[in-house]
């Protein structure tokens, strides 16, 4: 499986000092963590990509750390409801956040959030990076991205695309695509990815950009065709799908990344233990191989780089949101 940012060896070396120190920190605050069940907040509905990852990690954490890890789905308002639930909980390591790209999008979408994501949270460990895939029905009259762009330029504001909702990663991916391609499309937001995908499959909406794991079954069955994927290079799970970059749009590298986060005041002993555990469980074959089959890539990134990455992502999506004039509240 392709690694993001740094090699596994480099990341493991970065963990080494803290991992070795743990057994000797018996008097440090939180050194006996966890002594009771831990809540893992997923700010998304049950059954989706984030929920499945949270449940996989929760099961593995429980095996490794000896306490139940209970997934608490708190969807709504662009992940802000679930995220705020973690901010409201004590910074004691018993309430974790399944974080991701949605958390760096929200600050620019909502004018008055009850928290500051970059200041209030520390990223414990990266998890996986996915992609968005632009898909259409097999009978759609374009087989390549270039053909779609030509059609859109010939008839501005007539071709529509569906999304899981305003401000979602798929929506912003298409807003970015319009900017770099110099085209104008019609946005049709839905209340979730499932109804949006249903209408694309039914021919009601012409196209959608959404996570690779959501479209893989339909690509394999021939019910959809893919025009481009937002990864920097093609991925093994859909090696036949060209990237936006190789199709001439170098700025269209978009990642639907994830991370485990906690409140910034959480004791460092807990953070380090959870960081090491996350790194290890994601590399178990029973966890890694199913993720790889669904097109996910493991993220290897030490803490400082992950924090810098989140800040860069925040600034990037702020520019896209501002240019598109999107404001949700």
DALIN-V505927 format. One record per residue. SS is DSSP state (@ for helix, = for strand, . for the rest). OMEGA is omega as a letter, one per 20 degrees, with the letter a starting at -180 (none if undefined). Layout:
ss,omega
SS,OMEGA
SS,OMEGA
//
This chain:
ss,omega
.,a
.,a
.,r
=,r
=,a
.,r
.,r
@,a
@,a
@,a
@,a
@,r
@,r
@,r
@,a
@,a
@,a
@,a
@,a
@,a
@,a
@,a
@,a
@,a
.,a
.,a
.,r
.,r
.,r
.,a
.,r
.,a
.,i
.,r
.,r
.,a
.,a
=,r
=,r
=,a
=,r
=,a
.,a
.,a
.,r
.,r
.,a
.,a
@,a
@,r
@,a
@,r
@,a
@,a
@,r
@,r
@,a
@,r
@,a
@,r
@,a
@,r
@,a
@,a
@,r
.,r
.,r
.,r
=,a
=,r
=,a
=,a
=,r
.,a
.,r
.,r
@,r
@,r
@,a
@,r
@,r
@,r
@,r
@,r
@,r
@,r
@,a
.,a
.,r
.,r
.,a
.,r
.,a
.,r
=,a
=,r
=,r
=,a
=,r
=,a
@,r
@,a
@,r
@,r
@,a
@,a
@,r
@,r
@,a
.,a
.,a
.,r
.,a
.,r
.,r
.,a
@,a
@,a
@,a
@,a
=,r
=,r
=,a
=,a
=,r
=,r
=,a
=,r
=,r
=,a
.,r
=,a
=,r
=,a
=,r
=,r
.,a
.,a
.,r
.,a
.,r
.,a
.,r
.,r
@,r
@,r
@,r
@,r
@,r
@,r
@,a
@,r
@,r
@,a
.,a
.,r
.,r
.,r
.,a
=,r
=,r
=,r
=,r
.,r
.,r
.,r
.,r
.,a
@,r
@,r
@,a
@,r
@,a
@,r
@,r
@,r
@,r
@,r
@,a
@,a
@,a
.,a
.,r
.,r
.,r
=,r
=,r
=,a
=,r
.,r
.,r
.,a
@,a
@,r
@,r
@,r
@,r
@,a
@,r
@,r
@,a
.,r
.,r
.,r
.,a
.,a
=,r
=,r
=,a
=,a
=,a
@,a
@,r
@,a
@,a
@,a
@,a
@,r
@,a
@,r
@,r
.,a
.,r
.,r
=,a
=,r
=,a
=,r
=,a
.,r
.,r
.,r
.,r
.,a
.,a
@,a
@,r
@,a
.,a
.,a
.,r
.,r
=,r
.,a
.,a
.,r
.,r
.,a
.,a
.,a
.,a
.,r
.,a
.,a
.,r
=,a
=,r
=,r
=,r
=,a
=,r
=,r
=,a
.,a
.,a
.,a
.,a
@,r
@,r
@,a
@,a
@,r
@,r
@,r
@,r
@,a
@,r
@,r
@,a
@,a
@,r
@,a
.,r
.,a
@,a
@,r
@,a
@,a
@,r
@,r
@,r
@,r
@,r
.,r
.,r
.,r
=,r
=,r
=,r
=,a
.,r
.,a
@,a
@,r
@,r
@,r
@,r
@,r
@,a
@,r
@,r
@,r
@,r
@,a
@,a
@,a
@,r
@,r
@,r
@,a
@,r
@,a
@,a
@,r
.,a
.,r
.,a
.,r
.,none
//
